[in-house]
Amino acid sequence: MLDDLDLQNMTIAVDDAGIATLTLNRPAKRNALDAASVRELIAVFTALPRAGVRACILRAEGPHFCAGLDLVEHYHADRSPADFMHLCLDWHEAFNKMEYGGVPIIAVLKGAVVGGGLELASAAHIRVADEGTYFGLPEGQRGLFTGGGATIRVAGLIGKARMIDMMLTGRLYRGAEAVEVGLTQYLVPDAEAKSRELATAAAANLPLTNFAICSGISHFQNMGALDASYAEAVLAGVVNTQPAARERLDAFARGMARKVKPEDRD
């Protein structure tokens, strides 16, 4: 299924552990997303859950993760309001497939993670940044407004007030401050290596459990508390009685399972 994809702006490979590596490959454009790239993201993240992939590493060629919307393409296209609305809906489709698709996605962040690039990163489940990564929403200075879900996902990560500040003033976050406000969960010297470690850990989980974690939690956040508690109970009923889970519970009951210890995780 993945082999049938016609990808021009990114590449994908899957290793023997079922970990896919999706690489944005427009380094000369700082991996800015043109309309074709967004359609490729839709195709990839439609196919991943059906291809038996257990985790996905999202990375980029060159020094930058993603500079967001391809502004040069947007300028030359001179789109109508309706045309741009439909482009935004494509962005939403791509990022919704990431967030709700059920496959753990770990984003390897470096250099610019700005505008639509931050919207892309915020659709991943885990974000890993290196010391050179910086986060911004420069739409205000460009005469633009976010259209790929920043008002939902970025505001959900850092709060409404910080997002408004970023858009109004061009404020950038980086380093420990980016971790503190919630833009990235990890700040490490080697984001590629750490992302591989995290993807390996996630891929070792049961696929149905990962599906619940990587889709259910987001769905529950969209519900009222009463509906969310009911949906959580139903999902737990399905996941916690799966035959493969009993095998792991049997190992725990016999004292063979690894105990959770503080030194096991950073």
C-alpha positions as CSV (number, residue, x, y, z in Angstrom):
1,M,0.0,0.0,0.0
2,L,2.7,2.5,0.9
3,D,4.8,1.4,-2.1
4,D,1.9,2.5,-4.4
5,L,2.1,6.1,-3.2
6,D,3.5,8.6,-5.7
7,L,5.4,10.9,-3.5
8,Q,7.4,13.8,-5.0
9,N,8.0,16.0,-1.9
10,M,8.6,13.4,0.7
11,T,9.9,9.9,1.1
12,I,8.8,7.0,3.3
13,A,10.5,3.8,4.5
14,V,9.4,1.1,6.9
15,D,11.9,-1.0,8.9
16,D,11.5,-4.5,10.2
17,A,10.1,-3.3,13.5
18,G,7.2,-1.7,11.6
19,I,8.5,1.8,12.3
20,A,7.9,4.2,9.3
21,T,10.2,7.1,8.7
22,L,8.5,9.9,6.7
23,T,10.9,12.6,5.5
24,L,9.9,16.0,4.2
25,N,12.1,16.6,1.3
26,R,12.0,20.2,0.1
27,P,15.1,21.5,1.9
28,A,15.6,24.4,-0.6
29,K,12.2,25.7,0.5
30,R,12.8,25.0,4.2
31,N,10.3,22.2,3.7
32,A,7.5,24.6,3.3
33,L,4.2,22.9,2.4
34,D,2.7,23.6,-1.0
35,A,-0.6,22.2,-2.1
36,A,0.9,19.1,-3.5
37,S,2.8,18.3,-0.3
38,V,-0.4,18.6,1.7
39,R,-2.1,16.1,-0.6
40,E,0.8,13.8,-0.1
41,L,0.4,14.0,3.6
42,I,-3.2,13.1,3.3
43,A,-2.3,10.0,1.2
44,V,0.5,8.9,3.6
45,F,-1.6,9.2,6.7
46,T,-4.6,7.5,5.1
47,A,-2.4,4.6,4.2
48,L,-0.3,4.2,7.4
49,P,-2.9,2.7,9.7
50,R,-3.9,0.2,7.1
51,A,-0.3,-0.8,6.3
52,G,0.4,-2.3,9.7
53,V,2.8,0.5,10.7
54,R,3.4,0.5,14.5
55,A,4.9,4.0,14.8
56,C,6.0,6.8,12.6
57,I,8.9,9.2,12.8
58,L,8.3,12.5,11.0
59,R,11.5,14.2,10.1
60,A,12.9,16.6,7.4
61,E,15.9,17.0,5.2
62,G,18.0,20.0,5.6
63,P,18.5,22.3,8.6
64,H,14.8,23.1,9.1
65,F,11.7,21.0,10.0
66,C,9.1,23.1,8.2
67,A,8.6,26.8,7.5
68,G,4.8,26.4,7.0
69,L,2.7,27.4,4.1
70,D,4.6,27.9,0.8
71,L,4.1,31.6,0.6
72,V,5.7,31.9,-2.9
73,E,3.2,29.4,-4.3
74,H,0.4,31.2,-2.4
75,Y,1.4,34.6,-3.8
76,H,1.6,33.3,-7.4
77,A,-1.6,31.3,-7.1
78,D,-3.6,34.5,-6.2
79,R,-6.3,32.3,-4.8
80,S,-9.9,33.2,-4.3
81,P,-11.4,33.0,-0.7
82,A,-13.1,29.8,-1.7
83,D,-10.0,28.3,-3.1
84,F,-8.0,29.1,0.0
85,M,-10.8,27.7,2.2
86,H,-10.6,24.4,0.4
87,L,-6.8,24.4,0.7
88,C,-7.2,24.9,4.5
89,L,-9.7,22.0,4.6
90,D,-7.0,19.8,3.0
91,W,-4.6,20.9,5.7
92,H,-7.2,20.0,8.3
93,E,-7.8,16.6,6.7
94,A,-4.1,15.8,6.7
95,F,-3.6,16.8,10.3
96,N,-6.7,15.1,11.5
97,K,-5.6,11.9,9.9
98,M,-2.3,12.3,11.9
99,E,-3.9,13.1,15.2
100,Y,-6.8,10.6,15.1
101,G,-5.3,7.8,12.9
102,G,-4.2,5.7,15.8
103,V,-0.5,5.4,14.8
104,P,2.0,7.0,17.2
105,I,3.8,9.9,15.4
106,I,7.0,11.3,16.8
107,A,8.2,14.6,15.2
108,V,11.9,15.3,14.9
109,L,12.2,19.1,15.2
110,K,15.0,21.3,14.2
111,G,15.6,24.8,12.9
112,A,12.3,26.5,11.9
113,V,9.1,25.1,13.2
114,V,6.9,28.1,12.2
115,G,3.5,28.9,10.9
116,G,2.0,25.8,9.2
117,G,5.2,23.9,10.3
118,L,4.1,24.3,13.9
119,E,0.6,23.2,12.9
120,L,2.1,20.1,11.4
121,A,4.3,19.4,14.5
122,S,1.3,20.0,16.8
123,A,-0.6,17.2,15.0
124,A,2.1,14.7,16.0
125,H,1.7,12.9,19.3
126,I,5.3,13.4,20.6
127,R,7.6,16.3,19.6
128,V,11.4,16.1,20.1
129,A,13.4,19.2,19.5
130,D,17.1,19.9,19.5
131,E,18.8,23.1,20.9
132,G,18.6,24.9,17.5
133,T,14.8,24.5,17.2
134,Y,12.7,27.6,17.3
135,F,8.9,27.9,17.2
136,G,6.9,30.8,15.8
137,L,3.6,31.9,14.3
138,P,4.5,34.8,12.0
139,E,1.1,35.0,10.3
140,G,0.3,38.4,11.9
141,Q,3.4,40.0,10.4
142,R,2.6,38.5,7.0
143,G,-1.0,39.8,6.9
144,L,-2.3,36.3,7.3
145,F,-4.2,34.1,9.7
146,T,-3.7,30.5,10.7
147,G,-5.7,28.0,8.6
148,G,-4.3,24.6,9.5
149,G,-5.5,24.1,13.0
150,A,-3.3,26.2,15.1
151,T,-6.2,27.8,16.9
152,I,-7.1,24.2,18.0
153,R,-3.9,22.4,18.5
154,V,-1.3,25.0,19.3
155,A,-3.7,26.9,21.6
156,G,-4.4,23.5,23.2
157,L,-0.7,23.1,23.9
158,I,0.3,26.5,25.1
159,G,-3.0,28.3,25.9
160,K,-4.9,31.1,24.1
161,A,-2.9,34.0,25.6
162,R,0.5,32.7,24.5
163,M,-0.7,31.9,21.0
164,I,-2.2,35.4,20.6
165,D,1.1,36.9,21.8
166,M,3.0,34.8,19.2
167,M,0.8,35.9,16.4
168,L,0.6,39.6,17.3
169,T,4.2,40.2,18.1
170,G,6.2,37.5,16.3
171,R,7.5,36.1,19.6
172,L,9.6,33.0,19.2
173,Y,10.1,30.2,21.7
174,R,13.1,28.0,21.9
175,G,15.2,25.9,24.3
176,A,13.9,25.2,27.8
177,E,11.2,27.8,27.5
178,A,9.6,25.8,24.6
179,V,9.5,22.7,26.8
180,E,8.1,24.7,29.7
181,V,5.2,26.2,27.7
182,G,4.4,22.8,26.0
183,L,5.5,23.2,22.4
184,T,7.8,20.2,22.7
185,Q,8.0,17.3,25.2
186,Y,11.8,16.7,24.8
187,L,14.8,19.0,24.3
188,V,17.9,16.9,23.5
189,P,21.2,17.2,21.7
190,D,20.3,14.5,19.1
191,A,16.6,14.7,18.3
192,E,16.9,12.0,15.6
193,A,18.3,9.4,18.1
194,K,15.8,10.3,20.8
195,S,12.9,10.0,18.4
196,R,14.0,6.6,17.2
197,E,14.2,5.5,20.9
198,L,10.7,6.8,21.6
199,A,9.3,5.2,18.4
200,T,10.8,1.9,19.3
201,A,9.2,2.0,22.7
202,A,5.8,2.9,21.2
203,A,6.1,0.2,18.6
204,A,6.5,-2.4,21.3
205,N,3.0,-1.6,22.6
206,L,0.0,-3.5,21.4
207,P,-1.4,-1.8,18.3
208,L,-5.0,-1.6,19.7
209,T,-3.7,0.0,22.8
210,N,-1.7,2.5,20.7
211,F,-4.8,3.2,18.6
212,A,-6.8,4.0,21.8
213,I,-4.1,6.3,23.1
214,C,-3.5,8.1,19.9
215,S,-7.1,8.6,18.9
216,G,-9.3,8.2,22.0
217,I,-7.7,10.9,24.1
218,S,-8.1,13.5,21.4
219,H,-11.7,12.5,20.8
220,F,-12.5,12.6,24.5
221,Q,-11.1,16.2,24.7
222,N,-13.8,17.2,22.2
223,M,-16.6,15.9,24.4
224,G,-18.4,17.0,27.5
225,A,-17.2,15.3,30.7
226,L,-20.2,13.0,30.9
227,D,-19.9,11.8,27.3
228,A,-16.2,11.5,27.6
229,S,-16.4,9.3,30.7
230,Y,-18.8,7.0,29.0
231,A,-16.7,6.7,25.8
232,E,-13.6,6.1,27.9
233,A,-15.3,3.2,29.7
234,V,-16.4,1.7,26.4
235,L,-13.0,2.0,24.8
236,A,-11.3,0.6,28.0
237,G,-13.7,-2.4,27.8
238,V,-12.5,-3.2,24.3
239,V,-8.8,-2.6,24.8
240,N,-8.4,-4.1,28.3
241,T,-10.0,-7.4,27.4
242,Q,-8.1,-8.0,24.1
243,P,-6.4,-11.5,24.1
244,A,-2.9,-10.0,23.6
245,A,-3.3,-8.0,26.7
246,R,-4.1,-11.2,28.7
247,E,-0.7,-12.5,27.7
248,R,1.0,-9.5,29.1
249,L,-1.2,-9.6,32.3
250,D,-0.2,-13.2,32.7
251,A,3.4,-12.3,32.7
252,F,2.7,-9.6,35.3
253,A,0.8,-12.0,37.5
254,R,3.6,-14.5,37.4
255,G,6.1,-11.8,38.4
256,M,7.8,-12.0,35.0
257,A,6.9,-8.5,33.7
258,R,9.3,-5.6,34.0
259,K,8.4,-3.4,37.0
260,V,8.0,0.4,36.5
261,K,11.0,2.2,38.0
262,P,12.0,5.9,37.9
263,E,15.2,5.2,36.2
264,D,13.5,3.4,33.3
265,R,12.4,6.7,31.6
266,D,13.8,10.2,31.3
